Amino acid sequence: MHNISGISAAGPRAVTVGTFDGVHLGHRKVVEYLSEQSKPKGLLPTVITFEPHPLAVVAPERAPLLLETPEEREKCLRKTGVEVIVIEFNESLRKLTVRQWFERLATEYNTKLLIAGYDNTFGSDGISMSISEYEEIGKEYGIEVMEAPVVKGVSSTNIRRALAEGNTVAAARMLGRRFSISGIVTHGRELGRSLGFPTANIKTDASLLLPAPGVYAADAILSDGSRYRAVVNIGTAPTISQGLPLTTEAHLTGFSGNLYDSELRLEFLRRLRDEKKFGDISELKAGIANDITDAQNI
């Protein structure tokens, strides 16, 4: 296995393996259980995760947009106090059988305990295996297998579904924190400035999922840590433009500085409305003013 990052100690280890996109409440429950079971056994709690997402290799046409960058995911996991090992997911890894997986966990990572999530599968022949089958195979390699508790209804898929509907409140409930995106502020069309509502045009990673097009209330966090309530438009500004690509623009209330080329993070509060085409510029300005008031009142 090719390690992209990780391995600061030799073990012995208690390990859980998965993609962990979003590090949501379900993931946190698994990691919490991993830590609880590791301590009395004198094992090093370790999360093994992948880059890129396995579906990008197994079935690229079904690979999802991600909830966070690999760097953000690793940072979130490390905050829980576990060691994190990131493995490159490639064709050779894809072809490993369950027994080959267990052999490598035992020999390369000194694994003594494997914590499996309720939907955790690995190995080219392991998709339909039950937890009891994993337990029996684990015994052959000196690895105890335990199943982690489940947080019902919480999954990366369900979070993506909520965001696709613009429901950032439901997404936050499953994540255990506000859904956020980060990006660099670039020069945009300056349409907001021409209307008296300057906006920061945010270039995000193309691999990341955005909420559905619409207008949102959010908190904007600058690189120096300062926070401003913001109105975020994800869309094409149909009132004053046609045929332009989707953009993410944020108006920061009370801010008057220069943000170009700096990083900006948006923590979404809730959706205010659909993006709409107003009758004229005056209606558009009134609509934006109402959005700002609504955002400030949250």
ZIMOLIN-V875157 format. One record per pair of residues at least 12 apart in sequence whose ideal C-beta (glycine too) atoms are under 10 Angstrom apart, sorted by the first residue. I is the first residue (numbers start at 1). J is the second residue. D is the distance in whole Angstrom. If there is no record, write none. Layout:
I/J/D, I/J/D
This chain:
1/48/9, 1/85/9, 1/87/5, 1/88/8, 1/89/10, 1/90/10, 1/92/9, 1/93/6, 1/96/9, 1/101/9, 1/104/6, 1/105/9, 1/108/6, 1/109/9, 2/86/10, 2/87/7, 2/88/4, 2/89/9, 2/90/7, 2/92/9, 2/93/8, 3/48/9, 3/85/6, 3/86/7, 3/87/6, 3/88/8, 3/108/9, 3/109/10, 4/49/10, 4/50/9, 4/51/6, 4/70/8, 4/74/9, 4/85/9, 4/86/4, 4/87/7, 4/88/6, 4/89/10, 5/51/9, 5/70/9, 5/71/10, 5/74/7, 5/84/7, 5/85/7, 5/86/5, 5/87/9, 6/46/8, 6/47/9, 6/48/8, 6/49/9, 6/74/9, 6/78/10, 6/83/7, 6/84/6, 6/85/3, 6/86/6, 6/87/8, 6/109/10, 7/46/9, 7/83/8, 7/84/10, 7/85/6, 7/86/10, 7/108/9, 7/109/8, 8/44/9, 8/83/6, 8/84/10, 8/85/9, 9/44/6, 9/46/9, 9/83/7, 9/110/9, 10/44/9, 10/109/9, 10/110/6, 11/43/7, 11/44/5, 11/46/8, 11/83/9, 11/108/10, 11/109/6, 11/110/3, 11/111/7, 11/112/8, 12/38/10, 12/41/8, 12/42/8, 12/43/5, 12/44/7, 12/46/10, 12/109/9, 12/110/5, 12/111/7, 12/112/5, 12/113/9, 12/142/10, 13/34/10, 13/38/8, 13/43/6, 13/44/5, 13/45/8, 13/46/5, 13/48/9, 13/83/8, 13/85/9, 13/105/8, 13/109/6, 13/110/6, 13/111/5, 13/112/7, 13/113/8, 13/114/9, 13/143/10, 14/33/10, 14/34/6, 14/35/8, 14/36/10, 14/37/6, 14/38/4, 14/39/9, 14/41/7, 14/42/10, 14/43/4, 14/44/7, 14/45/5, 14/46/7, 14/82/9, 14/111/8, 14/112/7, 14/113/4, 14/114/8, 14/115/7, 14/143/10, 14/144/9, 14/146/9, 15/34/8, 15/38/9, 15/43/9, 15/44/9, 15/45/8, 15/46/5, 15/47/8, 15/48/6, 15/82/10, 15/83/9, 15/85/9, 15/105/6, 15/109/6, 15/110/9, 15/111/5, 15/112/9, 15/113/7, 15/114/6, 15/115/7, 15/116/10, 15/143/8, 16/30/6, 16/31/7, 16/33/8, 16/34/5, 16/37/10, 16/45/8, 16/46/8, 16/47/6, 16/48/7, 16/49/9, 16/82/9, 16/113/9, 16/114/7, 16/115/4, 16/116/7, 16/117/7, 16/120/8, 16/146/10, 16/148/7, 17/46/9, 17/47/8, 17/48/5, 17/49/8, 17/50/9, 17/85/10, 17/87/9, 17/101/8, 17/105/8, 17/111/10, 17/114/7, 17/115/9, 17/116/8, 17/117/9, 17/120/7, 17/121/10, 17/122/6, 18/30/8, 18/31/10, 18/47/8, 18/48/8, 18/49/6, 18/50/8, 18/54/10, 18/115/10, 18/116/9, 18/117/6, 18/119/9, 18/120/6, 18/121/10, 18/122/9, 18/156/10, 19/49/6, 19/50/6, 19/51/9, 19/52/10, 19/53/6, 19/54/6, 19/55/9, 19/64/10, 19/66/9, 19/73/9, 19/89/9, 19/156/7, 20/47/7, 20/48/10, 20/49/5, 20/50/9, 20/67/10, 20/68/10, 20/73/6, 20/74/9, 20/76/8, 20/77/6, 20/84/9, 20/117/10, 20/156/8, 21/49/9, 21/50/10, 21/53/7, 21/64/8, 21/65/10, 21/66/6, 21/67/5, 21/68/7, 21/70/9, 21/73/7, 21/155/10, 21/156/5, 21/157/10, 21/159/9, 21/160/9, 21/209/10, 22/66/8, 22/67/4, 22/68/6, 22/72/9, 22/73/8, 22/76/9, 22/154/10, 22/155/9, 22/156/5, 22/159/6, 22/160/9, 22/171/9, 22/174/8, 22/175/6, 22/176/10, 22/177/10, 22/179/9, 22/209/10, 23/47/10, 23/49/10, 23/67/8, 23/68/7, 23/72/8, 23/73/6, 23/74/9, 23/75/9, 23/76/4, 23/77/6, 23/79/9, 23/80/8, 23/156/9, 23/175/8, 23/176/9, 23/177/9, 24/67/8, 24/76/10, 24/151/8, 24/154/6, 24/155/8, 24/156/7, 24/158/9, 24/159/6, 24/171/9, 24/173/10, 24/174/5, 24/175/5, 24/176/7, 24/177/9, 25/151/5, 25/153/10, 25/154/5, 25/155/10, 25/159/10, 25/173/8, 25/174/6, 25/175/7, 25/176/5, 25/177/9, 26/117/7, 26/118/9, 26/119/9, 26/148/9, 26/149/9, 26/150/7, 26/151/4, 26/152/9, 26/153/9, 26/154/4, 26/155/6, 26/156/8, 26/158/9, 26/159/10, 26/174/8, 26/175/10, 26/176/10, 27/47/9, 27/49/10, 27/73/9, 27/76/9, 27/77/8, 27/80/9, 27/117/8, 27/148/10, 27/151/9, 27/154/9, 27/155/10, 27/156/8, 27/175/10, 27/176/9, 28/76/9, 28/77/9, 28/80/7, 28/151/8, 28/154/9, 28/175/9, 28/176/6, 29/117/9, 29/148/7, 29/149/6, 29/150/7, 29/151/5, 29/154/8, 29/176/10, 30/47/9, 30/115/6, 30/116/9, 30/117/5, 30/118/9, 30/120/8, 30/147/10, 30/148/4, 30/149/8, 30/150/9, 30/151/9, 31/45/8, 31/47/6, 31/76/10, 31/77/7, 31/80/5, 31/81/9, 31/82/6, 31/84/10, 31/115/9, 31/148/9, 32/45/10, 32/80/8, 32/81/10, 32/82/10, 32/148/9, 32/149/9, 33/45/10, 33/115/6, 33/117/9, 33/146/8, 33/147/9, 33/148/4, 33/149/6, 34/46/8, 34/47/7, 34/80/9, 34/82/7, 34/113/8, 34/114/10, 34/115/5, 34/146/9, 34/148/7, 35/80/7, 35/81/7, 35/82/6, 35/115/10, 36/115/10, 36/148/10, 37/113/6, 37/115/7, 37/144/9, 37/146/6, 37/148/9, 38/82/8, 38/112/10, 38/113/7, 38/115/9, 41/112/7, 41/113/6, 41/144/9, 42/112/9, 43/110/9, 43/111/9, 43/112/6, 43/113/6, 43/144/10, 44/82/8, 44/83/6, 44/109/10, 44/110/9, 44/111/10, 44/112/10, 45/80/9, 45/81/7, 45/82/4, 45/83/7, 45/113/9, 45/115/9, 46/82/6, 46/83/5, 46/84/7, 46/85/6, 46/109/7, 46/110/10, 46/111/8, 46/113/10, 46/115/10, 47/73/10, 47/74/9, 47/77/5, 47/78/9, 47/80/8, 47/82/5, 47/83/7, 47/84/5, 47/85/7, 47/86/9, 47/115/9, 48/83/9, 48/84/8, 48/85/5, 48/86/8, 48/87/6, 48/105/8, 48/109/7, 48/111/9, 48/114/10, 48/122/10, 49/70/8, 49/73/7, 49/74/8, 49/77/7, 49/84/7, 49/85/7, 49/86/6, 49/87/7, 49/89/9, 50/70/9, 50/85/10, 50/86/7, 50/87/6, 50/88/8, 50/89/4, 50/90/10, 50/93/8, 50/122/10, 51/69/10, 51/70/5, 51/71/10, 51/73/9, 51/74/9, 51/86/5, 51/87/8, 51/88/6, 51/89/7, 52/66/9, 52/70/8, 52/88/8, 52/89/6, 52/90/9, 52/207/9, 53/65/10, 53/66/7, 53/70/9, 53/89/7, 53/156/10, 53/207/9, 54/89/5, 54/93/8, 54/94/7, 54/122/9, 55/89/9, 56/89/8, 56/207/9, 57/88/10, 57/89/6, 57/90/6, 57/91/7, 57/93/8, 57/94/6, 58/89/9, 58/91/10, 58/94/6, 58/124/10, 63/207/9, 64/156/8, 64/157/8, 64/160/6, 64/207/10, 64/209/7, 65/160/7, 65/163/9, 65/164/10, 65/205/10, 65/206/9, 65/207/6, 65/208/6, 65/209/4, 65/210/8, 66/156/9, 66/160/9, 66/205/8, 66/207/5, 66/208/5, 66/209/6, 67/156/6, 67/159/6, 67/160/7, 67/163/8, 67/171/8, 67/175/8, 67/179/8, 67/180/10, 67/181/10, 67/208/8, 67/209/6, 68/175/10, 68/179/9, 68/180/8, 68/181/9, 68/182/9, 68/205/9, 68/208/7, 68/209/9, 69/181/10, 69/182/8, 69/204/10, 69/205/6, 69/207/8, 69/208/7, 70/86/7, 70/207/9, 71/86/10, 72/180/9, 72/181/10, 72/182/8, 72/205/10, 72/208/9, 73/86/9, 74/86/6, 76/175/10, 76/177/9, 85/108/10, 85/109/7, 87/104/10, 93/122/9, 93/124/10, 94/123/10, 94/124/7, 95/123/10, 95/124/6, 96/122/8, 96/123/6, 96/124/6, 96/125/9, 96/126/9, 97/122/10, 97/123/5, 97/124/6, 97/125/5, 97/126/8, 97/137/10, 98/121/9, 98/122/7, 98/123/3, 98/124/8, 98/125/6, 98/126/4, 98/127/10, 98/129/7, 98/133/8, 98/134/7, 98/137/6, 98/138/10, 99/123/8, 99/125/9, 99/126/9, 99/137/6, 99/140/7, 99/141/8, 100/123/7, 100/124/9, 100/125/10, 101/114/10, 101/122/5, 101/123/5, 101/124/9, 101/125/10, 101/126/8, 101/134/10, 101/137/9, 101/141/9, 102/114/8, 102/122/9, 102/123/8, 102/126/10, 102/134/9, 102/137/6, 102/138/6, 102/139/10, 102/140/7, 102/141/4, 102/142/9, 102/143/6, 102/145/9, 103/140/9, 103/141/6, 103/143/10, 104/141/9, 105/122/10, 105/138/9, 105/141/7, 105/143/6, 106/138/9, 106/140/9, 106/141/4, 106/142/6, 106/143/6, 107/141/9, 111/138/9, 111/141/8, 111/142/9, 111/143/5, 111/144/9, 112/138/10, 112/141/10, 112/142/7, 112/143/6, 112/144/7, 113/138/9, 113/143/7, 113/144/5, 113/145/8, 113/146/7, 114/134/7, 114/135/9, 114/138/6, 114/141/10, 114/143/5, 114/144/7, 114/145/5, 114/146/7, 114/147/10, 115/144/10, 115/145/8, 115/146/6, 115/147/8, 115/148/5, 116/131/6, 116/134/6, 116/135/9, 116/138/10, 116/145/6, 116/146/7, 116/147/5, 116/148/7, 117/131/10, 117/147/8, 117/148/5, 117/149/9, 117/150/8, 118/131/8, 118/147/7, 118/148/7, 118/149/8, 118/150/5, 118/151/9, 118/152/10, 118/155/10, 119/150/9, 119/155/8, 120/134/8, 120/145/10, 120/147/8, 120/148/8, 121/134/9, 122/134/9, 123/137/9, 130/147/10, 131/145/7, 131/146/9, 131/147/5, 132/145/9, 132/147/10, 133/145/9, 134/146/10, 134/147/9, 135/147/9, 151/174/8, 151/176/10, 153/170/10, 153/173/10, 153/174/8, 154/173/9, 154/174/5, 154/175/9, 154/176/9, 155/174/8, 156/174/9, 156/175/10, 156/209/10, 158/170/8, 158/171/9, 158/174/6, 159/171/5, 159/172/9, 159/173/9, 159/174/5, 159/175/6, 159/179/8, 159/209/9, 160/209/6, 162/174/7, 162/175/10, 162/179/9, 162/211/9, 162/212/10, 163/179/7, 163/209/6, 163/210/8, 163/211/5, 163/212/7, 163/268/9, 164/209/8, 164/210/10, 164/211/8, 164/212/6, 165/211/9, 165/212/6, 165/271/9, 166/211/5, 166/212/4, 166/213/8, 166/214/5, 166/215/10, 166/216/8, 166/234/9, 166/268/10, 166/270/9, 166/271/4, 166/272/10, 166/273/10, 166/274/8, 167/179/10, 167/211/8, 167/212/8, 167/270/9, 167/271/7, 168/180/10, 168/211/6, 168/212/9, 168/214/10, 168/216/7, 168/217/9, 168/218/8, 168/267/9, 168/268/4, 168/269/7, 168/270/6, 168/271/6, 169/268/9, 169/269/8, 169/270/5, 169/271/8, 171/209/10, 171/211/8, 171/268/8, 172/267/9, 172/268/8, 172/269/9, 172/270/9, 177/267/8, 178/218/8, 178/219/8, 178/266/9, 178/267/4, 178/268/6, 178/269/7, 178/270/10, 179/209/9, 179/210/10, 179/211/7, 179/218/10, 179/266/9, 179/267/8, 179/268/5, 179/269/10, 180/218/8, 180/219/9, 180/221/8, 180/265/6, 180/266/6, 180/267/5, 180/268/7, 181/202/8, 181/204/5, 181/205/9, 181/208/6, 181/209/9, 181/210/7, 181/211/8, 181/218/9, 181/232/9, 181/234/10, 181/248/7, 181/264/9, 181/265/7, 181/266/5, 181/267/9, 181/268/8, 182/202/8, 182/204/7, 182/205/8, 182/208/9, 182/221/9, 182/223/10, 182/263/6, 182/264/7, 182/265/4, 182/266/8, 182/267/10, 183/200/9, 183/201/9, 183/202/4, 183/203/5, 183/204/4, 183/205/7, 183/208/9, 183/248/7, 183/250/10, 183/263/7, 183/264/7, 183/265/8, 183/266/8, 184/200/10, 184/201/10, 184/202/7, 184/203/5, 184/204/9, 184/205/10, 184/259/9, 184/260/9, 184/261/6, 184/262/7, 184/263/6, 184/264/8, 185/199/10, 185/200/5, 185/201/7, 185/202/6, 185/203/8, 185/222/10, 185/223/10, 185/249/10, 185/250/9, 185/258/9, 185/259/4, 185/260/6, 185/261/7, 185/262/6, 185/263/8, 185/264/5, 186/200/9, 186/201/5, 186/202/8, 186/203/5, 186/247/10, 186/259/10, 186/260/7, 186/261/8, 187/201/7, 187/260/7, 187/261/9, 188/200/8, 188/201/3, 188/202/9, 188/203/9, 188/237/10, 188/247/7, 188/248/10, 188/249/7, 188/260/10, 189/201/8, 189/237/8, 189/240/9, 189/241/7, 189/244/8, 189/247/8, 189/249/9, 191/233/10, 191/237/6, 191/239/9, 191/240/6, 191/241/7, 191/244/10, 191/247/10, 191/249/8, 191/284/10, 192/231/10, 192/233/8, 192/237/9, 192/249/6, 192/250/9, 192/251/6, 192/288/8, 193/251/10, 194/240/8, 194/281/9, 195/237/10, 195/239/10, 195/240/8, 195/251/10, 195/281/7, 195/284/7, 195/285/6, 195/288/7, 196/285/7, 196/288/9, 196/289/9, 197/231/8, 197/233/10, 197/249/10, 197/251/5, 197/253/10, 197/284/10, 197/285/8, 197/288/5, 197/289/8, 197/291/9, 197/292/8, 198/249/10, 198/251/7, 198/252/8, 198/255/9, 198/256/8, 198/259/10, 199/230/9, 199/231/9, 199/232/9, 199/233/7, 199/237/10, 199/247/9, 199/248/10, 199/249/4, 199/250/6, 199/251/5, 199/252/8, 199/259/10, 199/288/10, 200/220/8, 200/222/10, 200/230/8, 200/232/10, 200/248/9, 200/249/7, 200/250/5, 200/251/8, 200/252/7, 200/255/9, 200/258/10, 200/259/5, 200/260/8, 200/262/9, 200/264/6, 200/266/9, 201/247/6, 201/248/7, 201/249/5, 201/250/8, 201/259/9, 201/260/9, 201/264/10, 202/220/9, 202/232/9, 202/234/10, 202/247/8, 202/248/5, 202/249/7, 202/250/6, 202/259/9, 202/263/9, 202/264/6, 202/265/9, 202/266/7, 203/247/9, 203/248/8, 203/264/10, 204/247/10, 204/248/6, 204/264/10, 204/266/9, 210/232/10, 210/234/6, 210/246/8, 210/248/7, 210/268/10, 211/232/9, 211/234/6, 211/248/9, 211/266/10, 211/268/6, 211/271/7, 212/234/7, 212/235/10, 212/271/8, 212/274/9, 212/275/10, 213/233/9, 213/234/5, 213/235/4, 213/236/8, 213/246/7, 213/248/10, 213/274/8, 213/275/5, 214/232/9, 214/233/8, 214/234/6, 214/235/7, 214/271/5, 214/272/8, 214/273/7, 214/274/5, 214/275/5, 214/276/9, 215/231/7, 215/232/7, 215/233/5, 215/234/8, 215/235/8, 215/271/7, 215/272/5, 215/273/5, 215/274/7, 215/275/6, 215/276/9, 215/287/9, 215/288/9, 215/290/10, 215/291/6, 215/294/9, 215/295/9, 216/230/9, 216/231/7, 216/232/4, 216/233/8, 216/234/7, 216/248/10, 216/250/9, 216/266/8, 216/268/5, 216/269/7, 216/270/7, 216/271/5, 216/272/6, 216/273/9, 216/291/9, 216/295/8, 217/229/7, 217/230/7, 217/231/7, 217/232/8, 217/268/8, 217/269/4, 217/270/6, 217/271/8, 217/272/6, 217/291/8, 217/292/9, 217/294/7, 217/295/4, 217/296/8, 217/297/9, 217/298/5, 218/230/5, 218/231/8, 218/232/5, 218/250/7, 218/252/10, 218/265/9, 218/266/5, 218/267/6, 218/268/5, 218/269/6, 218/270/9, 218/272/10, 218/295/8, 218/298/10, 219/252/10, 219/265/9, 219/266/7, 219/267/5, 219/268/8, 219/269/7, 219/295/9, 219/298/10, 220/232/8, 220/250/6, 220/251/9, 220/252/5, 220/253/9, 220/255/8, 220/259/9, 220/264/6, 220/265/7, 220/266/6, 220/267/8, 221/263/9, 221/264/7, 221/265/4, 221/266/8, 221/267/7, 222/252/9, 222/255/8, 222/257/9, 222/259/7, 222/262/7, 222/263/8, 222/264/6, 222/265/8, 223/259/9, 223/262/5, 223/263/5, 223/264/8, 223/265/9, 224/262/9, 226/252/10, 226/255/9, 226/257/10, 227/252/9, 227/265/10, 227/267/9, 228/250/9, 228/251/9, 228/252/4, 228/253/6, 228/254/6, 228/255/5, 228/264/10, 229/251/10, 229/252/8, 229/253/5, 229/254/8, 229/255/10, 229/269/9, 229/292/8, 229/295/6, 229/296/6, 229/297/10, 229/298/8, 230/249/10, 230/250/5, 230/251/6, 230/252/5, 230/253/7, 230/254/10, 230/255/9, 230/264/9, 230/266/7, 230/267/9, 230/268/10, 230/269/9, 230/292/9, 230/295/7, 231/249/9, 231/250/7, 231/251/5, 231/252/9, 231/253/8, 231/272/7, 231/288/7, 231/289/10, 231/290/10, 231/291/5, 231/292/6, 231/293/10, 231/294/8, 231/295/5, 231/296/9, 232/248/7, 232/249/7, 232/250/5, 232/251/8, 232/252/10, 232/266/6, 232/268/7, 232/269/10, 232/271/10, 232/272/9, 232/291/10, 232/295/9, 233/247/8, 233/248/8, 233/249/5, 233/250/8, 233/251/8, 233/272/10, 233/275/7, 233/288/9, 233/291/8, 234/246/7, 234/247/8, 234/248/5, 234/249/8, 234/250/10, 234/266/10, 234/268/10, 234/271/10, 234/275/8, 235/247/7, 235/248/9, 235/249/9, 235/274/9, 235/275/4, 235/276/9, 236/275/7, 236/277/10, 237/249/8, 237/275/8, 237/277/9, 237/284/9, 238/275/7, 238/276/7, 238/277/4, 238/278/9, 238/284/10, 239/275/9, 239/276/8, 239/277/5, 239/278/5, 239/279/8, 239/280/8, 239/281/7, 239/283/8, 239/284/5, 239/287/9, 240/277/9, 240/278/9, 240/280/10, 240/281/7, 240/284/7, 242/277/10, 246/275/10, 248/264/10, 248/266/8, 250/264/7, 250/266/6, 251/288/7, 251/291/8, 251/292/7, 251/295/9, 252/264/9, 252/266/10, 253/292/6, 253/293/10, 253/295/7, 253/296/6, 254/296/9, 269/295/8, 269/298/5, 270/294/9, 270/295/9, 270/298/7, 272/290/9, 272/291/6, 272/292/10, 272/294/5, 272/295/7, 272/298/9, 273/287/8, 273/290/9, 273/291/7, 273/294/8
